[in-house]
Amino acid sequence: MARTIAKDHGDKRHAILTASSKVFTDVGFDRASMAQVAKACSFSKAALYHYFPSKNALLFAILERHLSQLTEHILKLERLNRSAEEFLAHIVEEILLQYQGNDPVHELQIHALGQLDKNEQHILRSHMRELVSYVSEVISEARPSLTSQGPKNLRMATMSLFGMLNWYYTWNGRRGTEGRREYARFAVQIFLKGV
């Protein structure tokens, strides 16, 4: 007979992912143990293994949840009557708001992604490529001159914008929603119009 899933299974899984991302970031993914994760979650190791069979399975679940939710959220934004520049500004703000509270996940994405097997890396990179491609299309519409010079300049511009957003947490990640909105406006202004 198949085992029934507890009513709080999703809540517990979410709590495990949140706690483990902090443990992996604080201790380092290589040095962290499932025992440390279990302790941070107030679980037994056996209970933790019921949800995730390995440390790598946990890492993949953390990154997959974050990247898939982020990509889905951004791709579902409604453009309404916004110009390409206005829509890009809206996207940038939403990306920074989605990043809020996910500093440990960013650390893991940067430092531990290579620990996963190639198939898992491919899945995660597919999410990233989808998001980057979408933002790149909006940038191309806002600044058509970038594409007239070939794909290289558009790619450099797109990745420069993501660089401004992805590293925000290292120098100002604890700022709240208003700080993120303010920085989003500033980043878009620099990106589109210069300093």
Backbone torsions as a table, in degrees:
resi	resn	phi	psi	omega
1	MET	NA	135.7	-179.7
2	ALA	-68.8	144.0	179.3
3	ARG	-74.9	135.9	179.3
4	THR	-79.2	151.2	179.6
5	ILE	-92.2	130.3	-179.9
6	ALA	-63.0	151.6	-179.4
7	LYS	-62.0	-30.5	-178.4
8	ASP	-97.5	16.9	-178.6
9	HIS	-55.2	-48.0	-179.0
10	GLY	-63.3	-40.6	178.8
11	ASP	-65.1	-42.8	179.7
12	LYS	-66.1	-41.3	179.0
13	ARG	-61.1	-44.2	178.2
14	HIS	-60.9	-44.3	179.8
15	ALA	-62.9	-39.4	178.4
16	ILE	-64.0	-45.3	-179.2
17	LEU	-62.8	-41.7	180.0
18	THR	-65.5	-49.0	-178.7
19	ALA	-65.9	-41.8	-177.6
20	SER	-67.9	-34.1	178.3
21	SER	-63.3	-36.7	177.7
22	LYS	-69.3	-44.0	178.6
23	VAL	-60.7	-47.9	-178.5
24	PHE	-61.0	-36.4	180.0
25	THR	-74.8	-44.1	-177.3
26	ASP	-66.7	-43.2	-174.1
27	VAL	-94.3	-27.5	-171.8
28	GLY	101.7	133.6	-176.0
29	PHE	-57.5	-43.9	-178.0
30	ASP	-61.8	-38.0	-175.5
31	ARG	-88.6	-18.9	-178.0
32	ALA	-70.4	147.2	178.3
33	SER	-118.8	160.6	175.9
34	MET	-64.5	-28.9	177.2
35	ALA	-64.4	-40.2	177.8
36	GLN	-65.5	-40.3	178.1
37	VAL	-64.5	-45.5	179.6
38	ALA	-58.7	-43.4	179.3
39	LYS	-62.7	-43.9	180.0
40	ALA	-62.9	-27.7	-179.4
41	CYS	-92.9	-5.1	-173.1
42	SER	59.1	41.5	177.9
43	PHE	-116.3	161.0	166.1
44	SER	-80.6	160.0	177.0
45	LYS	-61.1	-38.3	-179.8
46	ALA	-61.9	-42.0	178.8
47	ALA	-65.2	-39.6	178.2
48	LEU	-62.2	-44.3	179.9
49	TYR	-66.1	-21.0	174.8
50	HIS	-64.4	-34.1	-178.7
51	TYR	-89.6	-38.5	-176.7
52	PHE	-139.5	123.6	-175.2
53	PRO	-74.4	-14.2	-177.0
54	SER	-159.9	167.6	176.7
55	LYS	-64.1	-39.8	179.0
56	ASN	-65.9	-35.4	177.0
57	ALA	-64.2	-37.8	176.2
58	LEU	-64.2	-47.4	-179.7
59	LEU	-59.1	-46.3	179.7
60	PHE	-61.1	-44.1	-178.7
61	ALA	-63.1	-40.1	178.5
62	ILE	-60.6	-52.3	-175.4
63	LEU	-70.6	-38.2	-179.2
64	GLU	-66.2	-42.2	178.7
65	ARG	-61.0	-49.1	-177.5
66	HIS	-62.7	-51.1	-174.8
67	LEU	-69.6	-37.9	179.8
68	SER	-69.7	-41.2	178.6
69	GLN	-65.9	-42.5	179.0
70	LEU	-61.4	-50.3	-178.3
71	THR	-62.0	-46.4	179.8
72	GLU	-60.6	-43.2	-179.4
73	HIS	-61.3	-47.9	-176.5
74	ILE	-67.7	-41.9	-178.6
75	LEU	-68.8	-19.2	179.2
76	LYS	-94.2	-0.8	179.2
77	LEU	-61.1	138.9	178.9
78	GLU	-87.4	130.6	-179.3
79	ARG	-76.3	-34.2	-176.2
80	LEU	56.3	-131.4	-178.7
81	ASN	-102.5	22.2	-176.9
82	ARG	-73.2	142.3	170.8
83	SER	-68.9	169.5	178.7
84	ALA	-59.7	-40.8	178.8
85	GLU	-64.0	-44.3	179.7
86	GLU	-65.8	-39.1	-180.0
87	PHE	-68.9	-38.5	176.1
88	LEU	-61.0	-42.6	178.1
89	ALA	-61.2	-40.2	178.2
90	HIS	-64.9	-43.4	178.9
91	ILE	-61.5	-47.2	-179.1
92	VAL	-59.9	-44.3	178.2
93	GLU	-61.3	-44.8	-179.0
94	GLU	-65.6	-36.8	177.0
95	ILE	-61.5	-48.8	-179.9
96	LEU	-62.7	-36.8	178.0
97	LEU	-68.8	-36.3	177.2
98	GLN	-69.3	-29.9	177.9
99	TYR	-71.5	-23.1	-174.6
100	GLN	-56.4	129.3	179.9
101	GLY	82.5	0.9	-177.3
102	ASN	-113.0	26.7	-179.6
103	ASP	-56.5	-44.7	178.2
104	PRO	-60.4	-34.5	179.6
105	VAL	-66.8	-39.0	176.5
106	HIS	-61.2	-43.9	178.4
107	GLU	-58.1	-45.2	-179.7
108	LEU	-65.2	-41.2	-180.0
109	GLN	-60.0	-40.8	-178.4
110	ILE	-73.6	-45.4	-168.6
111	HIS	-100.4	-21.2	-171.8
112	ALA	-119.2	-6.3	-178.2
113	LEU	-53.5	-38.3	-179.0
114	GLY	-66.7	-10.4	178.0
115	GLN	-76.4	-17.4	-177.2
116	LEU	-83.6	160.1	178.1
117	ASP	-71.2	164.8	-172.4
118	LYS	-60.6	-37.5	179.2
119	ASN	-64.8	-42.3	178.7
120	GLU	-67.1	-41.5	176.6
121	GLN	-59.9	-40.0	179.7
122	HIS	-61.9	-43.1	179.0
123	ILE	-60.8	-47.0	-178.5
124	LEU	-66.9	-42.4	179.5
125	ARG	-67.3	-27.5	175.9
126	SER	-64.6	-41.4	175.6
127	HIS	-60.4	-46.3	-178.3
128	MET	-62.8	-44.4	179.8
129	ARG	-62.6	-39.3	179.7
130	GLU	-62.4	-44.3	179.1
131	LEU	-65.8	-47.5	-179.5
132	VAL	-61.5	-42.4	179.9
133	SER	-62.1	-42.3	-180.0
134	TYR	-63.5	-47.9	179.3
135	VAL	-63.5	-38.5	178.9
136	SER	-60.8	-38.9	177.8
137	GLU	-62.9	-40.9	179.4
138	VAL	-68.8	-40.4	176.5
139	ILE	-60.8	-43.3	179.7
140	SER	-60.3	-38.3	178.3
141	GLU	-70.3	-37.9	-179.9
142	ALA	-72.7	-32.0	-179.1
143	ARG	-134.2	75.4	-176.9
144	PRO	-58.6	-25.0	-179.3
145	SER	-61.8	-25.7	178.6
146	LEU	-63.3	-40.2	-178.0
147	THR	-77.7	-25.2	179.5
148	SER	-67.6	-18.6	179.5
149	GLN	-94.1	5.3	-179.7
150	GLY	102.1	167.5	-174.4
151	PRO	-69.4	-23.0	-176.3
152	LYS	-60.2	-47.1	-178.1
153	ASN	-66.6	-38.5	177.6
154	LEU	-63.4	-42.9	179.0
155	ARG	-63.2	-45.0	179.6
156	MET	-61.7	-41.3	179.4
157	ALA	-64.9	-45.1	-179.5
158	THR	-61.2	-47.4	-177.9
159	MET	-69.0	-30.0	175.1
160	SER	-64.4	-42.4	177.9
161	LEU	-62.4	-46.1	178.5
162	PHE	-63.0	-33.6	176.3
163	GLY	-61.1	-41.7	177.5
164	MET	-62.9	-35.5	-177.1
165	LEU	-82.6	-44.7	-173.4
166	ASN	-68.5	-24.6	-178.3
167	TRP	-99.7	2.0	179.8
168	TYR	-54.3	-41.3	-175.5
169	TYR	-62.6	-25.4	-176.0
170	THR	-72.0	-26.1	-178.4
171	TRP	-118.9	-11.8	-177.9
172	ASN	-155.7	28.2	-173.3
173	GLY	-64.8	-23.5	-176.1
174	ARG	-83.4	-5.2	179.1
175	ARG	-66.6	148.8	-176.9
176	GLY	-79.6	-166.6	-175.7
177	THR	-57.8	-45.9	-178.5
178	GLU	-64.7	-39.0	176.9
179	GLY	-62.2	-38.0	178.6
180	ARG	-69.0	-39.7	177.8
181	ARG	-64.2	-42.8	179.4
182	GLU	-61.3	-45.1	-179.9
183	TYR	-67.1	-35.9	177.7
184	ALA	-59.2	-46.1	178.2
185	ARG	-61.1	-43.8	-179.7
186	PHE	-63.2	-45.8	-178.9
187	ALA	-62.1	-42.3	179.8
188	VAL	-67.3	-39.9	178.5
189	GLN	-61.4	-47.5	178.1
190	ILE	-61.3	-44.1	-176.4
191	PHE	-63.3	-44.8	-175.1
192	LEU	-88.3	-31.6	-171.4
193	LYS	-123.4	-7.5	-176.9
194	GLY	84.1	176.7	-177.7
195	VAL	-73.9	NA	NA
